[in-house]
Amino acid sequence: MDDGSVNQNDPLTAGLAKPRAHDPYRADIVIPCYQEEEALPHTVPVLLDFFGKLVADPGNRLAGFRVILVDDGSSDRTWPIISAMAERHPEIEGVKLSRNFGHQSAMLAGLMIADADVVITMDADLQDDIAAVADMIAAYEDGSHLALGVRNDRSSDSTKKEGSAVAYYRLMRLMGANIVENHADFRLMSRTALDALKQYREVNVFLRGLIPTLGFPVKLVYFKRNPRVAGEVKYTFRKLVRLALDGITSFSVMPLRMIAFLGALIFAGTMIVTLLFLYLYFAERGEVVPGWASTVLPMLFLGGVQLLSIGILGEYVGMVYLETKRRPRFIVEETTSRALAENAALEARRSMQG
């Protein structure tokens, strides 16, 4: 049974600490922000109040916290608001990306820069029930390296949104992507799990599928999603489709195998039609249209062989295509503290070396 311990003889896990409930620990809360000028004035006070009470509670060992707000290239006043909050509250620190890299990359930027014993990720709209964080911390103190927030109620969703969510998870399962259904990006990670995540240098990042597969003890924490406090929903249908495609290409070669299967199917069908034609021709059991076999059958045969060949080649090319570019997963333009800037520079150097 996996008790959450780390094999110090394993070069991939040597030096990584396991959760120790008797030791005080600190938490970093990573929140990606894109066009959140309306939501942040509501969200930040709630976060400061909630985590302040957790620190004051003698029932757990949380000794301190820091909220890392990652501005994902917003064009509104999100960054000035973050900067002003960081000046007023020492628990708030901000990271400004050079452009809009996308939600997953912005969250990854915060994770790579975080250096606390525990890292919690959530969205800026407070739809993730912050009360569930207490259960996540309890799971960590019980030895879990990962506590994943899972929605157990979609009654607040519209019929269209609920249908699209069901279709999304079915598509991901069909394509072979191993994800936790109804888990988005509300989670807690131990230092051990975060250090393991940092060893993954892939560019095509799909955290929802990657983090649950790290292999550490996992606790599912169920919660009911709240209404958005302010602002508009940022995940449009186009972005959801893009997220699904990223998940499929990051974790599955099923589309390429489907192409290869289609090619093999066409090839088999062509051979059957060829045998049927030869039977009719030599047995004189039916009429054969002159020129049909010499025109159509070669086209079908070559088409099937080409699709089969492309599918097989795609198995190899598709895996390395995006990774060989080695483009930065994010670029930090500015931070509100020197420590974050140093962590960002260190992560940039690691990315270049990886």
N, C-alpha and C positions, 0 to 999 in steps of 0.2 A: 504494500500500500504506500502511495506517495504521501509523505508527511510534510512536504514542502522544503525538505533539506536540500542542500546544494553539495554536489560532489566536488571537493576542492582539488581532486586529481584531474578533473576534466578541464582542459584548457579553455573551453568555451564558457565555463561557469566559475572558474577559479577566482577567488577574491570577492565573489558576490555575496552580499549578506542576505540572510533569510529573515522573515518577520520575527521580531522578538517582542512579545507583548509586554514584557516587564521593563523595557527600555523606553524612555521618552523619544518621541520622533516628531518630525516636522512634515508639513504637507504643502505641496504646490498645487494650486488649482489653475489649470490651463483652459482658457476660454478664447476660441477664435471669434473675431468680430469683423463683420462686413456690413457697412451701412447701418450701424447700430446706435446712432446718435440719440434716437428716441428711447431705446431700451436700456442703455447703460445707466442713466440716472436712477432707474428703478432697480436694476439688477445689483449694482455694486453695494448699495446700503444693505440689501438683503443678505448678500454674501458675507459682508463684514460682521453683521450682527449674528448670523448663524454660526460662522466658524469661531467668532469671539466667544460665544457661549460654549462651544465644544472645548476650546482651550481651557476655559474656566471650570469645566465639569471635571471633578476628580474621578469620575467613573471611567475615563479613558486616559491614555498616555499622550495624547496630542499636545505638544509643547508650544507649537507656533505654526503659523501658516503664511503663505504668500499667494496673492492672486496675480497670475500672469495673463494680461490681456493682449492678444495678438491681433493687430490691425492688418487685415488681409487686403491692403490696397484700396481702402474705402475712399470714395470721392466726396463724402459729406464731412461732418465735423467729428467723426469718430475719434481720430487721433488727437486733436486738441482736447477733447473731453478726457481721453485716457491720460494725457500728459498732466492736465489739471488735477485729476484725481490722484495721480502718483505723487504730486507735490503735497497734497493735503493729507494723504494716508500712506504711511510707510509700508503698509501691507500690500499696496498696489504697485505693480510694475508693468510697464508697457513695452511691447515689441512692435515695430512698424516694418512691414515687408515692403520691398521696393515696388511691387505691383500686386495685382490680384492673382495669386497662385492657386486658389481654390480652397475649399473648406478643409479637405484632408491634409493638404500641404501646410496650411496655416496651423492646424492642430499638431501636426508633426513638428513644426518649428518650435512650438511651445514645449513639446515633449523632449526634444533634443537639447533645449536650453535648460530645462528644469533640473535641479540637483538635490531635491529634498528626498526624504526617506519614502514618502508616499506621493504619488501624483494622481490627481483627480481631473478628469476632462468632462466638460459639459458645455452646452450652448449658452449664448448670451441672453436668450429670451425667457429664461426661467420656466420653460415648458418641462424640462427635466425636474422632477420633484426633489427639491433640495433636501427634504426630510429623509429621503432614502440614503443620503450620504452617511448618516449615523449607522445604518445597517451595513454599509460598505466598510466603514471603519471597524465595526465589530467583527466582520468577516476577516479583515486583515489581521486584527489582534488575535483571532483564532487560528491563524496560520495560512490563510489564503493569499496568494500573490496577485490574484485578479478577482475583482468583484464587478460583475457586468450588470448594468441596469437594463431590465427587460420590461417592456410595456405589457401589462396584462389587461388593458381595457382600451378599446378603440371607439367607445361610444361617442366621444367628442368629435370624431372625424366625420367629414362629409362622406356620402356614399361614393363619390368619385375618388376621394383620397384613400378611403379604405380599400376600394377595389384595386387602385394602382399599387398599394402596398402589398396586397395579397399576390397580385401578378408579379411584382418585383421579386418576392421571396421564392415563388414557384419557379420563376425563370432562373434565379441563381442556383436553386437546387438542381434543376434540369441540366444546367451547364456544368454542374460538378463543383461549384464554389461552396466551401464549407464555412457557413456563417451561422450565427445564433439568430434565430428568427425573432423579430421585433426588438433586437438590440441595435442601437445606432452608435452614438459616441459618448454615452453617459457611462463612465466606468472609473474604477480605482485600480491603480497599478502600484505594486511594490517596487522598491529600488531594484530588486533582483530582476523582475519582469521588464522594467524599463531598460536596464543595462543589456538584457538579452535582445530587446527590440532594436537597440542602437547597433547591433551587429548586422542587421539587415540593411544592405546598402542599395536596394533596388530603387529605381526611379519611379516606376509605376506603383504608387503607394495606395493600398486599400486597407486602411487600418481596421475597419469593421471585420474583415476576414483574417487579417494577419495576426492581430493581438490574441484572439481566442485560440489560435493554433500554436502559441508559444510553448505549451506543454506543462505549465505550472498549475498547481491547485486553483480551481476556479469556483467561485460562488455566484449564483444568479440571484440578483436582488430585484424583485418585482415592484413596479410602481405604476401609478396612474398619471398619464401625461396631463399637464395643466394647460390652460389657454395661454397664448402668447401675451406677455405683459404690454408690449408696445411694438410699433414697427410692422413690417410686412414679412411674410414668409420668403426666405431667400432661395429655397430649393424649388425651382420651377420644374415643370415636366421635362424640359430639355436637360437640366442639370441632373435630374434623377436618372434619365436615360444614360447620360454620360457616366454617372456613378456606377450604374449597372454594368456598362461596358468595361469600365476600369476594373471592376471586381472580377468579371469573367476573364478578361485578358491577363489579369494578375494571378489568378488561381486555377485557371482551367484551360485546357487545349481542346475542349469538347467541340467548339465550332470548326476547328481544323479537322478533327476526326469525322465530323459530319460531312465535310467536303470530301474527305477520302472515302467515306461510306457511300456518298452519292456517286462518286466516280466508279466505285466497285459495282454499285447497283446498275448503273448504265452499262458498264462493261458486261455484266452477267446477262442483262436484258438483250444486249446486242448479240451475244453468243447464242441465246435461245432463239432469237429471230433468225439468225443465220442457219441454225440447224433446221428450223421449220422450213425455211426457203429451200434448203437442199433436199429435204424430204419431199416437198411438193414438186420440185423440179425433176428428181430422179424417179419418184414413184408415180408421177403424172396423176396425182390425186386432186389437183386443183390447178387453176390458172395462175400464172405468174406474169406480172406486168413487166414487159421488156425494159431493161435499163434501171429498174427500181433498186435491185440488189446492188448493182455496181456503183450506184450513186449514194443511196441512203446508208447502207450498212458500213461502208468505210468511214463516213462522217460520224456515225454513232460510235463506231469502234474507237476512232482516234480521239473523239471528244471524251469518251469514258477514260481512256488511257491518260489523257492530258489532265483531267480533273483528279484522277488518282495520284498522278505524279506530283501535281501541285500540292495536293493535300499532304503527301508524305514529306515533301520539302518544307511545307509550311510548319510541320511539327517542330522542325529545328529552327527555321528562320524566325517564326513567331516568338519563340522563347527569348531570343537574343536581340531582337530588333530595337526595342525601346531601351534596353539596358546598355547597349553598346554606345549610345549617344552620351551617357554619363553627364547629362545636363543637371545643374543644381536643382534640388527639390524645392528650395526656397532661397531667397536672398534677403538678408536683414539690412534695412536702410538705416534704422535708428532705434535706440533703446532708451529707457528712462534711467538706467543704472549702469555703472561701469561693469559690475559683475555679470549682468546679462550680456553686455557687449563682448566680454571676454569669452563667455560660454558660446556665443554665436560664432566668434572667430575660430574657436577650437573646433566646433562642429563643421565649419566650412573647410578647415584643413583636413579633417577626417574624411569628408566627402570627396575631396580631391585625391586623397591617398587611396580611398576605397575603389 
